[in-house]
C-alpha cells in the first residue's frame, strides 16, 4: 500500500484494568469508524502508570503475552479489519517481567511482541524495579497494511534503536509512551522537556526517512502529582508534523501517511547511502576514554 491511515488513541486511565481495556476497545472502534487501518495505543494502557513507586503489589497487574488482553484485542482486530499495537505489562514466568508491546494483524492474528530495551530509573519512573530489559532485540512486523517497527517510551531517546529498526525494513516507527510533568513544575521547564521529547523523535524521522507515530497518555495520576502531557503526534518521512494532540484532552484521531515519500526523501537526502558503517565500531563502547 502507498498510503496508510493511522489511528492514535491518547487517553487517561484509572485503577481498574477491565475499565481501561474496555475504554481502549471503544476508542479502537472510534478510530476504525474514521477509517484507521493501524491503531496504536499508549504505553501500559490497561493501568495507571504504576512505576512511580516500588510496590510488589503492582506485579499483580502483569499478564502473559499472548494472554487475556491480546485475546480480547485479537477479536476486535478481526472484526474491524485493523492492526492493533498494544503495550502491556508482561509476566513471562514467575519473577520475570517485561514492558512489552504486542502487535495484532488485521485478521486478528498475533504477530509477535517487542520487549522494551531501554529501562529508565528516575524519580517517578522506577521501571528497573519492575521490568527486565528486552532480550528479543529490535523488531519489525509485517502487517497487512505496512511493515512497522515498534519501540517503547524510553527507547525513543536513543537514535541507535530507531536506526536499527529502520535498517530492518520498518516503513513506520511507532512509540507507545507514558511521560509527564511533575504537577508543581514551572511552565518553562515543561515546555523545554516536551520540545526535547518531540524533537528527538522527529529527528528519527529525518535521519531514517520514515514516518514516526508517538502516542502518549494524558491526565493527572499519582494523586495529582503527575500530569501526563499528551502531545501525541505523527510526522511524515521528513519530520514534518501531520498531527499534534493537545496536552489536556483525550483524543482519538486518524492521520494518513504516504509511504512513497520515504523513497523520495531518501533519494534527495541520502543519509543511508552515505553512512560510513566501517567507522562506527566505537559506538559499541560505553564511553571512549582510552
C-alpha positions as CSV (number, residue, x, y, z in Angstrom):
1,X,0.0,0.0,0.0
2,X,1.2,3.5,-0.7
3,X,-1.0,5.3,1.9
4,X,-1.9,4.1,5.3
5,X,-4.4,5.6,7.8
6,X,-3.0,5.7,11.3
7,X,-5.3,5.8,14.4
8,X,-3.8,7.2,17.6
9,X,-5.6,6.8,21.0
10,X,-4.5,9.3,23.6
11,X,-6.4,8.6,26.8
12,X,-6.5,8.8,30.5
13,X,-6.5,5.7,32.7
14,X,-8.0,4.6,36.0
15,X,-7.0,1.9,38.5
16,X,-9.4,-0.8,37.1
17,X,-7.8,-2.8,34.3
18,X,-11.0,-4.0,32.8
19,X,-12.3,-0.5,32.6
20,X,-9.2,0.7,30.8
21,X,-9.3,-2.2,28.3
22,X,-13.0,-1.5,27.6
23,X,-12.2,2.1,27.1
24,X,-9.4,1.3,24.7
25,X,-11.6,-1.1,22.7
26,X,-14.3,1.7,22.4
27,X,-11.6,4.1,21.1
28,X,-10.3,1.5,18.7
29,X,-13.9,1.3,17.3
30,X,-14.0,5.1,17.0
31,X,-10.7,5.1,15.1
32,X,-11.8,2.3,12.8
33,X,-15.1,4.2,12.1
34,X,-12.9,7.1,11.0
35,X,-11.0,4.9,8.6
36,X,-8.0,3.8,10.6
37,X,-6.1,0.8,9.4
38,X,-3.3,0.7,12.0
39,X,-4.2,1.8,15.6
40,X,-1.6,2.5,18.3
41,X,-2.4,2.6,22.0
42,X,-0.3,4.3,24.6
43,X,2.3,2.6,26.9
44,X,0.8,0.4,29.6
45,X,-2.7,1.4,28.7
46,X,-4.5,-1.1,30.9
47,X,-3.5,0.5,34.1
48,X,-2.4,3.7,35.8
49,X,1.3,4.3,35.4
50,X,2.4,2.3,38.4
51,X,6.2,2.8,38.2
52,X,6.1,6.0,40.3
53,X,6.6,3.7,43.3
54,X,8.3,0.4,44.1
55,X,5.4,-1.7,45.3
56,X,5.4,-5.5,45.0
57,X,1.6,-5.5,44.8
58,X,1.8,-3.9,41.3
59,X,3.2,-7.1,39.9
60,X,-0.3,-8.4,40.1
61,X,-1.1,-6.1,37.1
62,X,1.0,-8.2,34.8
63,X,-0.2,-10.9,32.4
64,X,1.1,-13.4,29.9
65,X,1.5,-12.3,26.2
66,X,-0.4,-13.8,24.4
67,X,-3.0,-13.6,27.2
68,X,-6.3,-12.2,28.1
69,X,-5.8,-8.7,26.8
70,X,-4.3,-9.8,23.5
71,X,-7.1,-12.3,23.0
72,X,-9.7,-9.5,23.5
73,X,-7.9,-7.3,21.1
74,X,-7.5,-10.0,18.5
75,X,-11.2,-10.4,18.4
76,X,-11.7,-6.7,17.8
77,X,-8.9,-6.5,15.2
78,X,-10.5,-9.4,13.2
79,X,-14.0,-7.8,13.5
80,X,-12.9,-4.4,12.3
81,X,-10.0,-5.4,10.0
82,X,-7.5,-3.2,11.8
83,X,-3.9,-3.7,13.0
84,X,-3.6,-3.0,16.8
85,X,-0.4,-2.1,18.6
86,X,-0.9,-2.8,22.3
87,X,1.6,-2.0,25.1
88,X,1.2,-4.3,28.1
89,X,2.9,-5.4,31.4
90,X,4.1,-8.9,30.6
91,X,4.6,-11.7,33.1
92,X,7.0,-14.0,31.3
93,X,7.3,-16.5,34.2
94,X,7.4,-16.4,38.0
95,X,9.5,-13.4,39.0
96,X,10.3,-12.3,35.4
97,X,8.5,-9.4,33.9
98,X,8.9,-7.1,30.8
99,X,7.4,-3.9,29.4
100,X,6.1,-5.4,26.1
101,X,4.1,-4.4,23.1
102,X,2.1,-6.9,21.2
103,X,1.2,-6.5,17.5
104,X,-2.0,-7.9,16.2
105,X,-2.7,-8.1,12.4
106,X,-5.9,-7.1,10.7
107,X,-7.2,-10.6,10.6
108,X,-6.8,-11.0,14.3
109,X,-3.5,-12.9,14.1
110,X,-1.0,-12.4,16.9
111,X,2.2,-11.4,15.0
112,X,4.5,-11.2,18.0
113,X,5.9,-8.8,20.6
114,X,8.7,-6.4,21.2
115,X,10.2,-6.1,24.7
116,X,11.4,-2.6,25.8
117,X,15.1,-2.5,25.6
118,X,16.0,0.7,27.5
119,X,14.7,0.8,31.0
120,X,14.7,4.1,33.0
121,X,15.2,4.5,36.7
122,X,14.4,8.1,37.7
123,X,12.2,9.7,40.4
124,X,8.7,8.9,39.4
125,X,9.8,6.3,36.8
126,X,11.2,3.4,38.7
127,X,10.9,0.9,35.9
128,X,14.0,-1.1,36.7
129,X,12.2,-2.4,39.8
130,X,9.5,-4.0,37.5
131,X,11.0,-4.7,34.1
132,X,13.8,-6.9,32.8
133,X,15.4,-5.3,29.8
134,X,14.2,-6.7,26.5
135,X,16.0,-9.8,25.1
136,X,14.3,-10.1,21.7
137,X,16.3,-7.4,20.0
138,X,14.7,-4.8,17.8
139,X,11.7,-6.0,15.8
140,X,9.7,-5.3,12.7
141,X,6.3,-6.7,12.0
142,X,4.8,-7.3,8.5
143,X,1.2,-6.3,8.9
144,X,-1.5,-6.2,6.3
145,X,-1.0,-2.5,5.7
146,X,2.7,-1.9,6.3
147,X,5.9,-3.2,7.8
148,X,6.1,-1.5,11.1
149,X,8.8,-1.0,13.8
150,X,7.7,-0.7,17.4
151,X,9.8,0.9,20.2
152,X,8.6,1.9,23.7
153,X,8.9,5.2,25.5
154,X,12.5,5.5,26.9
155,X,13.7,3.8,23.7
156,X,12.7,7.0,21.9
157,X,15.7,8.9,23.2
158,X,18.2,6.5,21.5
159,X,18.9,7.1,17.8
160,X,20.6,3.7,17.6
161,X,17.2,2.0,18.4
162,X,15.4,3.9,15.7
163,X,18.2,3.4,13.2
164,X,18.5,-0.4,13.6
165,X,14.7,-0.8,13.4
166,X,14.7,1.3,10.2
167,X,17.5,-0.8,8.8
168,X,15.5,-3.9,9.4
169,X,12.9,-2.6,7.0
170,X,10.4,-0.7,9.1
171,X,8.2,1.6,7.0
172,X,6.8,3.4,10.0
173,X,8.2,3.8,13.5
174,X,5.7,3.6,16.5
175,X,6.4,4.8,20.0
176,X,3.8,3.9,22.7
177,X,4.7,6.3,25.5
178,X,3.9,7.3,29.1
179,X,5.6,10.6,30.1
180,X,4.5,13.6,32.0
181,X,5.4,16.6,34.1
182,X,5.5,17.0,37.9
183,X,2.4,19.0,38.7
184,X,4.4,21.6,40.6
185,X,6.9,22.2,37.8
186,X,7.2,25.6,36.1
187,X,5.9,26.2,32.6
188,X,9.2,26.9,31.0
189,X,10.7,23.6,32.2
190,X,7.5,21.8,31.0
191,X,7.9,23.3,27.5
192,X,11.6,22.6,27.3
193,X,11.0,18.9,28.2
194,X,8.2,18.5,25.8
195,X,10.1,20.2,23.0
196,X,13.1,17.9,23.6
197,X,10.8,14.8,23.6
198,X,9.2,15.8,20.3
199,X,12.4,16.9,18.7
200,X,14.4,13.7,19.4
201,X,11.6,11.6,17.8
202,X,11.2,13.9,14.8
203,X,14.9,13.6,14.3
204,X,14.5,9.8,14.0
205,X,12.0,10.6,11.2
206,X,14.5,12.9,9.4
207,X,17.6,10.6,9.8
208,X,15.8,7.5,8.6
209,X,13.3,8.9,6.1
210,X,10.3,7.4,7.9
211,X,7.0,8.5,9.4
212,X,7.1,8.4,13.2
213,X,4.0,7.9,15.4
214,X,4.2,8.7,19.1
215,X,1.3,8.1,21.4
216,X,1.3,9.3,24.9
217,X,-1.2,9.1,27.8
218,X,-2.9,12.2,29.2
219,X,-4.3,13.3,32.6
220,X,-3.4,13.6,36.2
221,X,-2.1,10.5,38.1
222,X,-0.2,9.7,41.3
223,X,-2.8,11.6,43.4
224,X,-2.4,14.6,41.2
225,X,1.4,14.8,41.5
226,X,2.0,13.8,37.8
227,X,0.4,15.3,34.7
228,X,0.9,13.1,31.7
229,X,1.4,15.6,28.9
230,X,-0.4,14.0,26.0
231,X,1.0,15.8,22.9
232,X,0.8,12.7,20.8
233,X,2.0,13.3,17.2
234,X,2.6,11.9,13.7
235,X,5.3,13.0,11.3
236,X,5.8,12.5,7.6
237,X,9.0,10.9,6.3
238,X,10.9,14.2,6.7
239,X,9.8,15.0,10.2
240,X,7.0,17.4,9.4
241,X,4.1,17.3,11.8
242,X,1.0,15.8,10.3
243,X,-0.9,15.6,13.6
244,X,-0.4,17.0,17.0
245,X,-2.6,16.3,20.0
246,X,-3.3,18.6,22.9
247,X,-1.7,18.4,26.3
248,X,-5.0,18.2,28.2
249,X,-7.6,16.2,26.3
250,X,-8.3,12.6,25.4
251,X,-8.1,12.4,21.6
252,X,-8.7,9.6,19.1
253,X,-7.7,10.7,15.6
254,X,-6.8,9.3,12.3
255,X,-4.0,10.6,10.1
256,X,-3.0,9.4,6.6
257,X,0.7,8.9,5.9
258,X,2.2,8.4,2.5
259,X,4.7,5.6,2.4
260,X,6.0,6.6,-1.0
261,X,7.6,9.7,0.5
262,X,10.4,7.6,2.1
263,X,11.9,6.8,-1.3
264,X,11.7,10.5,-2.3
265,X,13.3,11.8,0.8
266,X,15.9,9.1,0.9
267,X,16.9,9.9,-2.7
268,X,17.2,13.6,-2.1
269,X,18.7,13.3,1.5
270,X,20.7,10.1,1.0
271,X,21.7,9.6,4.6
272,X,21.5,5.8,4.3
273,X,23.7,5.9,1.2
274,X,26.4,8.0,2.9
275,X,26.6,6.1,6.2
276,X,30.2,5.2,7.0
277,X,29.5,1.8,8.5
278,X,33.2,1.0,8.5
279,X,33.8,3.8,11.1
280,X,31.1,3.1,13.7
281,X,32.7,0.4,15.8
282,X,33.4,2.8,18.7
283,X,29.7,3.2,19.3
284,X,29.6,-0.2,21.0
285,X,31.7,1.2,23.9
286,X,30.1,2.7,26.9
287,X,32.4,5.7,26.7
288,X,35.5,6.3,24.7
289,X,38.1,7.2,27.3
290,X,41.1,5.2,26.3
